[in-house]
């Protein structure tokens, strides 16, 4: 039985799912709680895979609401999880704009033959897979998980990392994985060392598009006339941009 099948009665109930809805609790331990949200859709033909840490509250709510709408409209499970993933993946503002602005700055859209990276979330969504190291929303002491505790050392989180993200890597033969932020990079670097993902399939350096990083992103993609913002290290971003352009756009 698929997870959507298991939780379908909740989505169809008179009381729509909410953040940290106990009816959608998948797993938990003393500190971490993992909730279901319909993020399992796979697009094996994707050319670009954007990798975050875990869906946040906004993405969770948006995906759940879209799944509820689809199911109430009589859509089957396959269509429902696709629609939920399309709507929920890196959704909300300024998160999605922060992501698109970085992709455009790197000229990812030119590599993909697009006019604008925003098309990845609309007319060219067939080229995109959004995903997270931890597929389902994780909360630590009722706050959105941001990398602590270390998912490579925490038993429950490591299980979900390997059961879902690591197992899905092999389904993307032609895709390039873009890590979003230093926490994701740390885990991906470890997975590369373990042989779980090929180094050539990974591009690092993009900043996590969280609203908390908006000021950093504005600086990184701008003219940089002002002093470097607080706790901002431009080097990983700049190195990633250079590596991407050299490899995929043949620019130096």
C-alpha positions, 0 to 999 in steps of 0.5 A: 500500500502506498503512503498516499493510499494510507493517508488518503482518508485524512486528505479527504476528511472534513478537517484538512491537514495542518502543519505537524498534523499528528494524523500524518506522523510517519515516524519519530524518536526523542527529538525528531518527528517525520510527517507525511506529505506527498513528495514521492513523485519521480521524474526519471527524464529530469535533466536537473535535480535540485536537492534541499535538506527537507521540505519545510512547513510552507512546502508541506502545507502547499503540497498537502493542500494540492493533494487534497484538491486533486483527490477531492476532484477525483484524480488518481494517485499518480496524478495527485502526487505529481501535482502535489510535487509540482506545486509544493517543491521549493514553493513559497516566496521568496524561496522560489524566487531566490532559487530561480535568481541563482539559476539564472545568474549561473545561466542554467536556463541557457544550458537547458535551452530556456529563456528563464529558469522560472520555466522549470516550474511551469512550461518546462517542468519535465526537465526538473526533479525537486527533492530533499535529502530527507524526502518527508518533512522533519521537525526537531523539537517542533521546529523545522529541521535545518541540519542538526542533529547530523542526519549521517549520525542520527539513526532515524534520519540516516534511515530515511536518507538511505531508504529514499534519497540514496535509493532514488539517485540511480533512477536519474541516468542523465540528470545533474544534482545541484546541492542547495547550501552547505548542509546539503553539500556536506551530506552529498560529499559523504555520499560521494566518498561512500560511492552512493553518487558519482562526483561527476553528477554533482554541482555544488555552490548554490546557496539554500533559497531559504528566506533567511538567505535572501540578503546573501543571495541578493549580494551574490548575484548582484554587482557586489559594491557593498561589503560582504554581508554578515556570515556570507562566504562568496567563495563556494558560490563563485567556485560553483558558478565557474565549474558549472559554466566551464563544464556545461557552457564551455565558458572560462 
